Amino acid sequence: MSENRVVQGRMVTAGKLAELIEGESVMEVDSIEEADEPCPDCGGNALKVVYMPSVTELVTGWKCQDCDWSETDRD
Ligand SMILES: [Zn+2]
């Protein structure tokens, strides 16, 4: 079960959050978690989600709830 969150004024599922970070839809997604750190751009609350954009890749992504900032653990 994934819990919906409000991101930039829109209600998103974990799948939609991963899509916002990745820029395209992803294969598999875990539930949304709270990020350990606030957004480095605006200081707003950031969310974390682990997802699989493809069968061979596991990515941790972060997205601010208030602004356009997002980040992944890719190099
Ligand atoms: Zn922000």
N, CA, C, O and the ligand as a Tripos MOL2 file, in Angstrom:
@<TRIPOS>MOLECULE
protein
  301   299    76     0     0
PROTEIN
NO_CHARGES

@<TRIPOS>ATOM
      1 N           0.8390   -1.2050    0.0000 N.3       1 MET1
      2 CA          0.0000    0.0000    0.0000 C.3       1 MET1
      3 C           0.8740    1.2550    0.0000 C.2       1 MET1
      4 O           1.7310    1.4220    0.8680 O.2       1 MET1
      5 N           0.6600    2.0970   -0.9360 N.am      2 SER2
      6 CA          1.4070    3.3510   -0.9560 C.3       2 SER2
      7 C           0.4800    4.4890   -0.5560 C.2       2 SER2
      8 O          -0.6800    4.5570   -0.9600 O.2       2 SER2
      9 N           1.0290    5.3580    0.2350 N.am      3 GLU3
     10 CA          0.2680    6.4750    0.7560 C.3       3 GLU3
     11 C           0.4490    7.6730   -0.1710 C.2       3 GLU3
     12 O           1.5660    7.9620   -0.6010 O.2       3 GLU3
     13 N          -0.6210    8.3570   -0.4750 N.am      4 ASN4
     14 CA         -0.5160    9.5260   -1.3350 C.3       4 ASN4
     15 C           0.0000   10.7310   -0.5620 C.2       4 ASN4
     16 O          -0.2920   10.8960    0.6220 O.2       4 ASN4
     17 N           0.7670   11.5680   -1.2460 N.am      5 ARG5
     18 CA          1.2850   12.7950   -0.6440 C.3       5 ARG5
     19 C           1.0150   13.9550   -1.5790 C.2       5 ARG5
     20 O           0.8130   13.7760   -2.7800 O.2       5 ARG5
     21 N           1.0140   15.1520   -1.0050 N.am      6 VAL6
     22 CA          0.8520   16.3490   -1.8150 C.3       6 VAL6
     23 C           2.2390   16.8610   -2.2110 C.2       6 VAL6
     24 O           3.0680   17.1570   -1.3500 O.2       6 VAL6
     25 N           2.4830   16.9610   -3.5100 N.am      7 VAL7
     26 CA          3.7370   17.4870   -4.0380 C.3       7 VAL7
     27 C           3.4060   18.6430   -4.9720 C.2       7 VAL7
     28 O           2.7090   18.4740   -5.9730 O.2       7 VAL7
     29 N           3.9140   19.8080   -4.6290 N.am      8 GLN8
     30 CA          3.6750   21.0080   -5.4330 C.3       8 GLN8
     31 C           2.1760   21.1830   -5.7260 C.2       8 GLN8
     32 O           1.7730   21.5030   -6.8450 O.2       8 GLN8
     33 N           1.3820   20.9640   -4.6950 N.am      9 GLY9
     34 CA         -0.0500   21.2030   -4.8100 C.3       9 GLY9
     35 C          -0.8560   20.0950   -5.4490 C.2       9 GLY9
     36 O          -2.0720   20.2120   -5.6020 O.2       9 GLY9
     37 N          -0.1720   19.0040   -5.8270 N.am     10 ARG10
     38 CA         -0.8890   17.8930   -6.4440 C.3      10 ARG10
     39 C          -0.7400   16.6290   -5.6150 C.2      10 ARG10
     40 O           0.3380   16.3510   -5.0900 O.2      10 ARG10
     41 N          -1.8190   15.8600   -5.4960 N.am     11 MET11
     42 CA         -1.7600   14.5870   -4.7960 C.3      11 MET11
     43 C          -1.0880   13.5610   -5.6990 C.2      11 MET11
     44 O          -1.5150   13.3480   -6.8340 O.2      11 MET11
     45 N          -0.0360   12.9260   -5.1890 N.am     12 VAL12
     46 CA          0.6780   11.9360   -5.9940 C.3      12 VAL12
     47 C           0.7820   10.6120   -5.2560 C.2      12 VAL12
     48 O           0.8650   10.5750   -4.0280 O.2      12 VAL12
     49 N           0.7760    9.5280   -6.0190 N.am     13 THR13
     50 CA          1.0780    8.2030   -5.4980 C.3      13 THR13
     51 C           2.5890    8.0140   -5.5220 C.2      13 THR13
     52 O           3.3190    8.8500   -6.0540 O.2      13 THR13
     53 N           3.0540    6.9130   -4.9430 N.am     14 ALA14
     54 CA          4.4890    6.5990   -4.9970 C.3      14 ALA14
     55 C           4.9480    6.4590   -6.4470 C.2      14 ALA14
     56 O           6.0410    6.9030   -6.7990 O.2      14 ALA14
     57 N           4.1260    5.8490   -7.2760 N.am     15 GLY15
     58 CA          4.4760    5.6880   -8.6840 C.3      15 GLY15
     59 C           4.5980    7.0180   -9.3980 C.2      15 GLY15
     60 O           5.5050    7.2180  -10.2050 O.2      15 GLY15
     61 N           3.6800    7.9270   -9.0990 N.am     16 LYS16
     62 CA          3.7120    9.2450   -9.7310 C.3      16 LYS16
     63 C           4.9090   10.0500   -9.2140 C.2      16 LYS16
     64 O           5.5230   10.8020   -9.9700 O.2      16 LYS16
     65 N           5.2390    9.8950   -7.9400 N.am     17 LEU17
     66 CA          6.4030   10.5900   -7.3870 C.3      17 LEU17
     67 C           7.6750   10.1220   -8.0920 C.2      17 LEU17
     68 O           8.5130   10.9380   -8.4760 O.2      17 LEU17
     69 N           7.8130    8.8110   -8.2600 N.am     18 ALA18
     70 CA          8.9830    8.2760   -8.9720 C.3      18 ALA18
     71 C           9.0180    8.7940  -10.4050 C.2      18 ALA18
     72 O          10.0880    9.0820  -10.9410 O.2      18 ALA18
     73 N           7.8580    8.9110  -11.0160 N.am     19 GLU19
     74 CA          7.7840    9.4220  -12.3900 C.3      19 GLU19
     75 C           8.2310   10.8810  -12.4550 C.2      19 GLU19
     76 O           8.9010   11.2850  -13.4060 O.2      19 GLU19
     77 N           7.8670   11.6650  -11.4540 N.am     20 LEU20
     78 CA          8.2850   13.0660  -11.4120 C.3      20 LEU20
     79 C           9.8030   13.1780  -11.2980 C.2      20 LEU20
     80 O          10.4150   14.0460  -11.9210 O.2      20 LEU20
     81 N          10.4120   12.2900  -10.4950 N.am     21 ILE21
     82 CA         11.8640   12.3130  -10.3040 C.3      21 ILE21
     83 C          12.5660   11.8150  -11.5700 C.2      21 ILE21
     84 O          13.5430   12.4090  -12.0270 O.2      21 ILE21
     85 N          12.0580   10.7310  -12.1180 N.am     22 GLU22
     86 CA         12.7160   10.0570  -13.2370 C.3      22 GLU22
     87 C          12.4430   10.7400  -14.5730 C.2      22 GLU22
     88 O          13.2590   10.6590  -15.4910 O.2      22 GLU22
     89 N          11.3210   11.4000  -14.6820 N.am     23 GLY23
     90 CA         10.9630   12.0300  -15.9490 C.3      23 GLY23
     91 C          10.1870   11.1160  -16.8770 C.2      23 GLY23
     92 O           9.7620   11.5300  -17.9560 O.2      23 GLY23
     93 N          10.0060    9.8860  -16.4620 N.am     24 GLU24
     94 CA          9.1830    8.9410  -17.2220 C.3      24 GLU24
     95 C           8.6770    7.8790  -16.2540 C.2      24 GLU24
     96 O           9.1650    7.7850  -15.1280 O.2      24 GLU24
     97 N           7.7140    7.0890  -16.6800 N.am     25 SER25
     98 CA          7.1350    6.1040  -15.7760 C.3      25 SER25
     99 C           8.1530    5.0120  -15.4530 C.2      25 SER25
    100 O           9.0300    4.7160  -16.2640 O.2      25 SER25
    101 N           8.0330    4.4150  -14.2660 N.am     26 VAL26
    102 CA          8.9960    3.4170  -13.8120 C.3      26 VAL26
    103 C           8.3010    2.0650  -13.6570 C.2      26 VAL26
    104 O           7.0740    1.9850  -13.6000 O.2      26 VAL26
    105 N           9.1150    0.9950  -13.5900 N.am     27 MET27
    106 CA          8.5620   -0.3650  -13.5340 C.3      27 MET27
    107 C           7.9800   -0.7010  -12.1710 C.2      27 MET27
    108 O           6.8320   -1.1300  -12.0590 O.2      27 MET27
    109 N           8.7890   -0.5000  -11.1360 N.am     28 GLU28
    110 CA          8.4070   -0.8910   -9.7850 C.3      28 GLU28
    111 C           8.7070    0.2410   -8.8400 C.2      28 GLU28
    112 O           9.6490    1.0020   -9.0610 O.2      28 GLU28
    113 N           7.9210    0.3670   -7.7870 N.am     29 VAL29
    114 CA          8.1510    1.4450   -6.8410 C.3      29 VAL29
    115 C           7.7950    0.9920   -5.4260 C.2      29 VAL29
    116 O           6.8170    0.2720   -5.2270 O.2      29 VAL29
    117 N           8.5900    1.4180   -4.4490 N.am     30 ASP30
    118 CA          8.2720    1.1920   -3.0520 C.3      30 ASP30
    119 C           7.3880    2.3360   -2.5550 C.2      30 ASP30
    120 O           7.0910    3.2690   -3.3010 O.2      30 ASP30
    121 N           6.9770    2.2580   -1.3080 N.am     31 SER31
    122 CA          6.1300    3.3140   -0.7730 C.3      31 SER31
    123 C           6.9440    4.5700   -0.4660 C.2      31 SER31
    124 O           8.1650    4.5220   -0.3220 O.2      31 SER31
    125 N           6.2480    5.6700   -0.3740 N.am     32 ILE32
    126 CA          6.8860    6.9610   -0.1010 C.3      32 ILE32
    127 C           7.3380    7.0290    1.3560 C.2      32 ILE32
    128 O           6.6050    6.6430    2.2660 O.2      32 ILE32
    129 N           8.5540    7.5260    1.5570 N.am     33 GLU33
    130 CA          9.0680    7.7590    2.9060 C.3      33 GLU33
    131 C           9.4400    9.2270    3.0680 C.2      33 GLU33
    132 O           9.5890    9.9550    2.0870 O.2      33 GLU33
    133 N           9.5850    9.6450    4.3080 N.am     34 GLU34
    134 CA         10.0920   10.9870    4.5840 C.3      34 GLU34
    135 C          11.6060   10.9900    4.3660 C.2      34 GLU34
    136 O          12.2950   10.0700    4.8050 O.2      34 GLU34
    137 N          12.1210   12.0100    3.6980 N.am     35 ALA35
    138 CA         13.5640   12.1400    3.5360 C.3      35 ALA35
    139 C          14.2010   12.5430    4.8660 C.2      35 ALA35
    140 O          13.5560   13.1500    5.7220 O.2      35 ALA35
    141 N          15.4790   12.1930    5.0230 N.am     36 ASP36
    142 CA         16.1920   12.5450    6.2530 C.3      36 ASP36
    143 C          16.5190   14.0320    6.3090 C.2      36 ASP36
    144 O          16.6000   14.6200    7.3880 O.2      36 ASP36
    145 N          16.7040   14.6270    5.1470 N.am     37 GLU37
    146 CA         17.1180   16.0270    5.0770 C.3      37 GLU37
    147 C          16.0380   16.8430    4.3700 C.2      37 GLU37
    148 O          15.3390   16.3140    3.5060 O.2      37 GLU37
    149 N          15.8890   18.1190    4.7220 N.am     38 PRO38
    150 CA         14.9600   18.9810    3.9760 C.3      38 PRO38
    151 C          15.5190   19.3300    2.6010 C.2      38 PRO38
    152 O          16.6840   19.0640    2.3060 O.2      38 PRO38
    153 N          14.6820   19.9220    1.7760 N.am     39 CYS39
    154 CA         15.0950   20.3410    0.4390 C.3      39 CYS39
    155 C          16.2470   21.3370    0.5320 C.2      39 CYS39
    156 O          16.1440   22.3180    1.2680 O.2      39 CYS39
    157 N          17.3600   21.1080   -0.2080 N.am     40 PRO40
    158 CA         18.4940   22.0330   -0.1700 C.3      40 PRO40
    159 C          18.2020   23.3560   -0.8800 C.2      40 PRO40
    160 O          18.9080   24.3400   -0.6600 O.2      40 PRO40
    161 N          17.1940   23.3910   -1.7080 N.am     41 ASP41
    162 CA         16.8740   24.6160   -2.4430 C.3      41 ASP41
    163 C          15.9880   25.5570   -1.6440 C.2      41 ASP41
    164 O          16.2980   26.7430   -1.5300 O.2      41 ASP41
    165 N          14.8860   25.0480   -1.0850 N.am     42 CYS42
    166 CA         13.9120   25.9220   -0.4360 C.3      42 CYS42
    167 C          13.7100   25.6070    1.0340 C.2      42 CYS42
    168 O          12.9990   26.3350    1.7270 O.2      42 CYS42
    169 N          14.3290   24.5200    1.5320 N.am     43 GLY43
    170 CA         14.1600   24.1570    2.9360 C.3      43 GLY43
    171 C          12.8350   23.4820    3.2360 C.2      43 GLY43
    172 O          12.5110   23.2200    4.3950 O.2      43 GLY43
    173 N          12.0750   23.2020    2.1960 N.am     44 GLY44
    174 CA         10.7850   22.5330    2.3760 C.3      44 GLY44
    175 C          10.9490   21.0610    2.6860 C.2      44 GLY44
    176 O          12.0580   20.5280    2.6780 O.2      44 GLY44
    177 N           9.8340   20.4130    2.9570 N.am     45 ASN45
    178 CA          9.8780   18.9920    3.2790 C.3      45 ASN45
    179 C          10.1540   18.1720    2.0200 C.2      45 ASN45
    180 O           9.5440   18.4000    0.9750 O.2      45 ASN45
    181 N          11.0830   17.2120    2.1310 N.am     46 ALA46
    182 CA         11.4180   16.3600    1.0000 C.3      46 ALA46
    183 C          10.9490   14.9290    1.2640 C.2      46 ALA46
    184 O          10.9160   14.4710    2.4070 O.2      46 ALA46
    185 N          10.5960   14.2480    0.2060 N.am     47 LEU47
    186 CA         10.1530   12.8600    0.2660 C.3      47 LEU47
    187 C          11.1760   11.9720   -0.4110 C.2      47 LEU47
    188 O          11.9340   12.4180   -1.2720 O.2      47 LEU47
    189 N          11.1880   10.7060   -0.0090 N.am     48 LYS48
    190 CA         12.1160    9.7370   -0.5820 C.3      48 LYS48
    191 C          11.3210    8.5590   -1.1240 C.2      48 LYS48
    192 O          10.3390    8.1310   -0.5170 O.2      48 LYS48
    193 N          11.7430    8.0430   -2.2520 N.am     49 VAL49
    194 CA         11.1040    6.8380   -2.7900 C.3      49 VAL49
    195 C          12.1520    5.9950   -3.5120 C.2      49 VAL49
    196 O          12.9910    6.5190   -4.2460 O.2      49 VAL49
    197 N          12.0920    4.6840   -3.2920 N.am     50 VAL50
    198 CA         12.9920    3.7460   -3.9680 C.3      50 VAL50
    199 C          12.2120    3.1200   -5.1170 C.2      50 VAL50
    200 O          11.0860    2.6570   -4.9310 O.2      50 VAL50
    201 N          12.8100    3.1070   -6.3050 N.am     51 TYR51
    202 CA         12.0810    2.5950   -7.4600 C.3      51 TYR51
    203 C          13.0270    1.9050   -8.4320 C.2      51 TYR51
    204 O          14.2450    2.0710   -8.3690 O.2      51 TYR51
    205 N          12.4380    1.1330   -9.3260 N.am     52 MET52
    206 CA         13.1860    0.4410  -10.3670 C.3      52 MET52
    207 C          12.7440    0.9760  -11.7220 C.2      52 MET52
    208 O          11.6650    0.6290  -12.2030 O.2      52 MET52
    209 N          13.5800    1.8300  -12.3490 N.am     53 PRO53
    210 CA         13.2500    2.3150  -13.6890 C.3      53 PRO53
    211 C          13.3350    1.2000  -14.7280 C.2      53 PRO53
    212 O          12.6750    1.2750  -15.7640 O.2      53 PRO53
    213 N          14.1360    0.1710  -14.4670 N.am     54 SER54
    214 CA         14.2530   -0.9990  -15.3470 C.3      54 SER54
    215 C          14.5740   -2.1970  -14.4690 C.2      54 SER54
    216 O          14.8140   -2.0340  -13.2730 O.2      54 SER54
    217 N          14.5820   -3.3960  -15.0360 N.am     55 VAL55
    218 CA         14.7900   -4.6030  -14.2280 C.3      55 VAL55
    219 C          16.1760   -4.6640  -13.6100 C.2      55 VAL55
    220 O          16.3860   -5.3740  -12.6270 O.2      55 VAL55
    221 N          17.1240   -3.9280  -14.1770 N.am     56 THR56
    222 CA         18.5030   -4.0410  -13.7180 C.3      56 THR56
    223 C          18.9350   -2.8940  -12.8130 C.2      56 THR56
    224 O          20.0740   -2.8780  -12.3460 O.2      56 THR56
    225 N          18.0560   -1.9430  -12.5580 N.am     57 GLU57
    226 CA         18.4850   -0.7520  -11.8440 C.3      57 GLU57
    227 C          17.5550   -0.4560  -10.6710 C.2      57 GLU57
    228 O          16.3320   -0.4730  -10.8110 O.2      57 GLU57
    229 N          18.1580   -0.1820   -9.5090 N.am     58 LEU58
    230 CA         17.4130    0.2270   -8.3260 C.3      58 LEU58
    231 C          17.9050    1.6190   -7.9290 C.2      58 LEU58
    232 O          19.0940    1.8170   -7.6770 O.2      58 LEU58
    233 N          16.9970    2.5660   -7.8770 N.am     59 VAL59
    234 CA         17.3540    3.9650   -7.6540 C.3      59 VAL59
    235 C          16.6310    4.4890   -6.4320 C.2      59 VAL59
    236 O          15.4490    4.2090   -6.2290 O.2      59 VAL59
    237 N          17.3530    5.2600   -5.6110 N.am     60 THR60
    238 CA         16.7040    6.0170   -4.5560 C.3      60 THR60
    239 C          16.5590    7.4540   -5.0430 C.2      60 THR60
    240 O          17.5380    8.0800   -5.4490 O.2      60 THR60
    241 N          15.3530    7.9660   -5.0010 N.am     61 GLY61
    242 CA         15.0980    9.3300   -5.4550 C.3      61 GLY61
    243 C          14.5110   10.1750   -4.3470 C.2      61 GLY61
    244 O          13.8160    9.6740   -3.4640 O.2      61 GLY61
    245 N          14.7990   11.4660   -4.4060 N.am     62 TRP62
    246 CA         14.2400   12.4350   -3.4540 C.3      62 TRP62
    247 C          13.5320   13.5370   -4.2310 C.2      62 TRP62
    248 O          13.9500   13.9070   -5.3280 O.2      62 TRP62
    249 N          12.4610   14.0530   -3.6510 N.am     63 LYS63
    250 CA         11.7160   15.1220   -4.3180 C.3      63 LYS63
    251 C          11.1560   16.0590   -3.2650 C.2      63 LYS63
    252 O          10.5740   15.6250   -2.2710 O.2      63 LYS63
    253 N          11.3410   17.3570   -3.5000 N.am     64 CYS64
    254 CA         10.7630   18.3580   -2.6070 C.3      64 CYS64
    255 C           9.2470   18.4270   -2.8150 C.2      64 CYS64
    256 O           8.7540   18.2870   -3.9340 O.2      64 CYS64
    257 N           8.5170   18.6460   -1.7070 N.am     65 GLN65
    258 CA          7.0680   18.7860   -1.8240 C.3      65 GLN65
    259 C           6.6470   20.1840   -2.2600 C.2      65 GLN65
    260 O           5.4980   20.3990   -2.6460 O.2      65 GLN65
    261 N           7.5880   21.1430   -2.1980 N.am     66 ASP66
    262 CA          7.2200   22.5420   -2.4270 C.3      66 ASP66
    263 C           7.7950   23.1520   -3.6970 C.2      66 ASP66
    264 O           7.2210   24.1010   -4.2310 O.2      66 ASP66
    265 N           8.9310   22.6230   -4.2030 N.am     67 CYS67
    266 CA          9.5500   23.2230   -5.3850 C.3      67 CYS67
    267 C           9.9790   22.1380   -6.3690 C.2      67 CYS67
    268 O           9.6680   20.9640   -6.1680 O.2      67 CYS67
    269 N          10.6790   22.5130   -7.4130 N.am     68 ASP68
    270 CA         11.0380   21.5830   -8.4860 C.3      68 ASP68
    271 C          12.2110   20.6750   -8.1480 C.2      68 ASP68
    272 O          12.5360   19.7830   -8.9310 O.2      68 ASP68
    273 N          12.8520   20.8760   -7.0080 N.am     69 TRP69
    274 CA         14.0580   20.1080   -6.6990 C.3      69 TRP69
    275 C          13.7850   18.6030   -6.6240 C.2      69 TRP69
    276 O          12.8220   18.1590   -6.0000 O.2      69 TRP69
    277 N          14.6610   17.8320   -7.2800 N.am     70 SER70
    278 CA         14.6800   16.3870   -7.0840 C.3      70 SER70
    279 C          16.1080   15.9060   -7.2760 C.2      70 SER70
    280 O          16.9440   16.5950   -7.8600 O.2      70 SER70
    281 N          16.3670   14.7050   -6.7680 N.am     71 GLU71
    282 CA         17.7310   14.1620   -6.7830 C.3      71 GLU71
    283 C          17.6200   12.6480   -6.8130 C.2      71 GLU71
    284 O          16.6470   12.0740   -6.3250 O.2      71 GLU71
    285 N          18.6370   12.0020   -7.3980 N.am     72 THR72
    286 CA         18.7180   10.5360   -7.2890 C.3      72 THR72
    287 C          20.1010   10.1610   -6.7930 C.2      72 THR72
    288 O          21.0030   10.9980   -6.7450 O.2      72 THR72
    289 N          20.2630    8.8850   -6.4200 N.am     73 ASP73
    290 CA         21.5650    8.4260   -5.9350 C.3      73 ASP73
    291 C          22.4620    7.9490   -7.0820 C.2      73 ASP73
    292 O          23.5050    7.3420   -6.8380 O.2      73 ASP73
    293 N          22.0650    8.2200   -8.3240 N.am     74 ARG74
    294 CA         22.9640    7.9230   -9.4390 C.3      74 ARG74
    295 C          24.1920    8.8310   -9.3780 C.2      74 ARG74
    296 O          24.1460    9.9190   -8.8050 O.2      74 ARG74
    297 N          25.2820    8.3690   -9.9740 N.am     75 ASP75
    298 CA         26.5040    9.1870  -10.0430 C.3      75 ASP75
    299 C          26.2810   10.3870  -10.9350 C.2      75 ASP75
    300 O          27.1900   11.1960  -11.1200 O.2      75 ASP75
    301 ZN         12.2720   22.6820   -2.3560 Zn       76 ZN76
@<TRIPOS>BOND
     1     1     2 1
     2     2     3 1
     3     3     4 2
     4     3     5 am
     5     5     6 1
     6     6     7 1
     7     7     8 2
     8     7     9 am
     9     9    10 1
    10    10    11 1
    11    11    12 2
    12    11    13 am
    13    13    14 1
    14    14    15 1
    15    15    16 2
    16    15    17 am
    17    17    18 1
    18    18    19 1
    19    19    20 2
    20    19    21 am
    21    21    22 1
    22    22    23 1
    23    23    24 2
    24    23    25 am
    25    25    26 1
    26    26    27 1
    27    27    28 2
    28    27    29 am
    29    29    30 1
    30    30    31 1
    31    31    32 2
    32    31    33 am
    33    33    34 1
    34    34    35 1
    35    35    36 2
    36    35    37 am
    37    37    38 1
    38    38    39 1
    39    39    40 2
    40    39    41 am
    41    41    42 1
    42    42    43 1
    43    43    44 2
    44    43    45 am
    45    45    46 1
    46    46    47 1
    47    47    48 2
    48    47    49 am
    49    49    50 1
    50    50    51 1
    51    51    52 2
    52    51    53 am
    53    53    54 1
    54    54    55 1
    55    55    56 2
    56    55    57 am
    57    57    58 1
    58    58    59 1
    59    59    60 2
    60    59    61 am
    61    61    62 1
    62    62    63 1
    63    63    64 2
    64    63    65 am
    65    65    66 1
    66    66    67 1
    67    67    68 2
    68    67    69 am
    69    69    70 1
    70    70    71 1
    71    71    72 2
    72    71    73 am
    73    73    74 1
    74    74    75 1
    75    75    76 2
    76    75    77 am
    77    77    78 1
    78    78    79 1
    79    79    80 2
    80    79    81 am
    81    81    82 1
    82    82    83 1
    83    83    84 2
    84    83    85 am
    85    85    86 1
    86    86    87 1
    87    87    88 2
    88    87    89 am
    89    89    90 1
    90    90    91 1
    91    91    92 2
    92    91    93 am
    93    93    94 1
    94    94    95 1
    95    95    96 2
    96    95    97 am
    97    97    98 1
    98    98    99 1
    99    99   100 2
   100    99   101 am
   101   101   102 1
   102   102   103 1
   103   103   104 2
   104   103   105 am
   105   105   106 1
   106   106   107 1
   107   107   108 2
   108   107   109 am
   109   109   110 1
   110   110   111 1
   111   111   112 2
   112   111   113 am
   113   113   114 1
   114   114   115 1
   115   115   116 2
   116   115   117 am
   117   117   118 1
   118   118   119 1
   119   119   120 2
   120   119   121 am
   121   121   122 1
   122   122   123 1
   123   123   124 2
   124   123   125 am
   125   125   126 1
   126   126   127 1
   127   127   128 2
   128   127   129 am
   129   129   130 1
   130   130   131 1
   131   131   132 2
   132   131   133 am
   133   133   134 1
   134   134   135 1
   135   135   136 2
   136   135   137 am
   137   137   138 1
   138   138   139 1
   139   139   140 2
   140   139   141 am
   141   141   142 1
   142   142   143 1
   143   143   144 2
   144   143   145 am
   145   145   146 1
   146   146   147 1
   147   147   148 2
   148   147   149 am
   149   149   150 1
   150   150   151 1
   151   151   152 2
   152   151   153 am
   153   153   154 1
   154   154   155 1
   155   155   156 2
   156   155   157 am
   157   157   158 1
   158   158   159 1
   159   159   160 2
   160   159   161 am
   161   161   162 1
   162   162   163 1
   163   163   164 2
   164   163   165 am
   165   165   166 1
   166   166   167 1
   167   167   168 2
   168   167   169 am
   169   169   170 1
   170   170   171 1
   171   171   172 2
   172   171   173 am
   173   173   174 1
   174   174   175 1
   175   175   176 2
   176   175   177 am
   177   177   178 1
   178   178   179 1
   179   179   180 2
   180   179   181 am
   181   181   182 1
   182   182   183 1
   183   183   184 2
   184   183   185 am
   185   185   186 1
   186   186   187 1
   187   187   188 2
   188   187   189 am
   189   189   190 1
   190   190   191 1
   191   191   192 2
   192   191   193 am
   193   193   194 1
   194   194   195 1
   195   195   196 2
   196   195   197 am
   197   197   198 1
   198   198   199 1
   199   199   200 2
   200   199   201 am
   201   201   202 1
   202   202   203 1
   203   203   204 2
   204   203   205 am
   205   205   206 1
   206   206   207 1
   207   207   208 2
   208   207   209 am
   209   209   210 1
   210   210   211 1
   211   211   212 2
   212   211   213 am
   213   213   214 1
   214   214   215 1
   215   215   216 2
   216   215   217 am
   217   217   218 1
   218   218   219 1
   219   219   220 2
   220   219   221 am
   221   221   222 1
   222   222   223 1
   223   223   224 2
   224   223   225 am
   225   225   226 1
   226   226   227 1
   227   227   228 2
   228   227   229 am
   229   229   230 1
   230   230   231 1
   231   231   232 2
   232   231   233 am
   233   233   234 1
   234   234   235 1
   235   235   236 2
   236   235   237 am
   237   237   238 1
   238   238   239 1
   239   239   240 2
   240   239   241 am
   241   241   242 1
   242   242   243 1
   243   243   244 2
   244   243   245 am
   245   245   246 1
   246   246   247 1
   247   247   248 2
   248   247   249 am
   249   249   250 1
   250   250   251 1
   251   251   252 2
   252   251   253 am
   253   253   254 1
   254   254   255 1
   255   255   256 2
   256   255   257 am
   257   257   258 1
   258   258   259 1
   259   259   260 2
   260   259   261 am
   261   261   262 1
   262   262   263 1
   263   263   264 2
   264   263   265 am
   265   265   266 1
   266   266   267 1
   267   267   268 2
   268   267   269 am
   269   269   270 1
   270   270   271 1
   271   271   272 2
   272   271   273 am
   273   273   274 1
   274   274   275 1
   275   275   276 2
   276   275   277 am
   277   277   278 1
   278   278   279 1
   279   279   280 2
   280   279   281 am
   281   281   282 1
   282   282   283 1
   283   283   284 2
   284   283   285 am
   285   285   286 1
   286   286   287 1
   287   287   288 2
   288   287   289 am
   289   289   290 1
   290   290   291 1
   291   291   292 2
   292   291   293 am
   293   293   294 1
   294   294   295 1
   295   295   296 2
   296   295   297 am
   297   297   298 1
   298   298   299 1
   299   299   300 2
@<TRIPOS>SUBSTRUCTURE
     1 MET1         2 RESIDUE 1 A MET
     2 SER2         6 RESIDUE 1 A SER
     3 GLU3        10 RESIDUE 1 A GLU
     4 ASN4        14 RESIDUE 1 A ASN
     5 ARG5        18 RESIDUE 1 A ARG
     6 VAL6        22 RESIDUE 1 A VAL
     7 VAL7        26 RESIDUE 1 A VAL
     8 GLN8        30 RESIDUE 1 A GLN
     9 GLY9        34 RESIDUE 1 A GLY
    10 ARG10       38 RESIDUE 1 A ARG
    11 MET11       42 RESIDUE 1 A MET
    12 VAL12       46 RESIDUE 1 A VAL
    13 THR13       50 RESIDUE 1 A THR
    14 ALA14       54 RESIDUE 1 A ALA
    15 GLY15       58 RESIDUE 1 A GLY
    16 LYS16       62 RESIDUE 1 A LYS
    17 LEU17       66 RESIDUE 1 A LEU
    18 ALA18       70 RESIDUE 1 A ALA
    19 GLU19       74 RESIDUE 1 A GLU
    20 LEU20       78 RESIDUE 1 A LEU
    21 ILE21       82 RESIDUE 1 A ILE
    22 GLU22       86 RESIDUE 1 A GLU
    23 GLY23       90 RESIDUE 1 A GLY
    24 GLU24       94 RESIDUE 1 A GLU
    25 SER25       98 RESIDUE 1 A SER
    26 VAL26      102 RESIDUE 1 A VAL
    27 MET27      106 RESIDUE 1 A MET
    28 GLU28      110 RESIDUE 1 A GLU
    29 VAL29      114 RESIDUE 1 A VAL
    30 ASP30      118 RESIDUE 1 A ASP
    31 SER31      122 RESIDUE 1 A SER
    32 ILE32      126 RESIDUE 1 A ILE
    33 GLU33      130 RESIDUE 1 A GLU
    34 GLU34      134 RESIDUE 1 A GLU
    35 ALA35      138 RESIDUE 1 A ALA
    36 ASP36      142 RESIDUE 1 A ASP
    37 GLU37      146 RESIDUE 1 A GLU
    38 PRO38      150 RESIDUE 1 A PRO
    39 CYS39      154 RESIDUE 1 A CYS
    40 PRO40      158 RESIDUE 1 A PRO
    41 ASP41      162 RESIDUE 1 A ASP
    42 CYS42      166 RESIDUE 1 A CYS
    43 GLY43      170 RESIDUE 1 A GLY
    44 GLY44      174 RESIDUE 1 A GLY
    45 ASN45      178 RESIDUE 1 A ASN
    46 ALA46      182 RESIDUE 1 A ALA
    47 LEU47      186 RESIDUE 1 A LEU
    48 LYS48      190 RESIDUE 1 A LYS
    49 VAL49      194 RESIDUE 1 A VAL
    50 VAL50      198 RESIDUE 1 A VAL
    51 TYR51      202 RESIDUE 1 A TYR
    52 MET52      206 RESIDUE 1 A MET
    53 PRO53      210 RESIDUE 1 A PRO
    54 SER54      214 RESIDUE 1 A SER
    55 VAL55      218 RESIDUE 1 A VAL
    56 THR56      222 RESIDUE 1 A THR
    57 GLU57      226 RESIDUE 1 A GLU
    58 LEU58      230 RESIDUE 1 A LEU
    59 VAL59      234 RESIDUE 1 A VAL
    60 THR60      238 RESIDUE 1 A THR
    61 GLY61      242 RESIDUE 1 A GLY
    62 TRP62      246 RESIDUE 1 A TRP
    63 LYS63      250 RESIDUE 1 A LYS
    64 CYS64      254 RESIDUE 1 A CYS
    65 GLN65      258 RESIDUE 1 A GLN
    66 ASP66      262 RESIDUE 1 A ASP
    67 CYS67      266 RESIDUE 1 A CYS
    68 ASP68      270 RESIDUE 1 A ASP
    69 TRP69      274 RESIDUE 1 A TRP
    70 SER70      278 RESIDUE 1 A SER
    71 GLU71      282 RESIDUE 1 A GLU
    72 THR72      286 RESIDUE 1 A THR
    73 ASP73      290 RESIDUE 1 A ASP
    74 ARG74      294 RESIDUE 1 A ARG
    75 ASP75      298 RESIDUE 1 A ASP
    76 ZN76       301 GROUP 0 **** ****
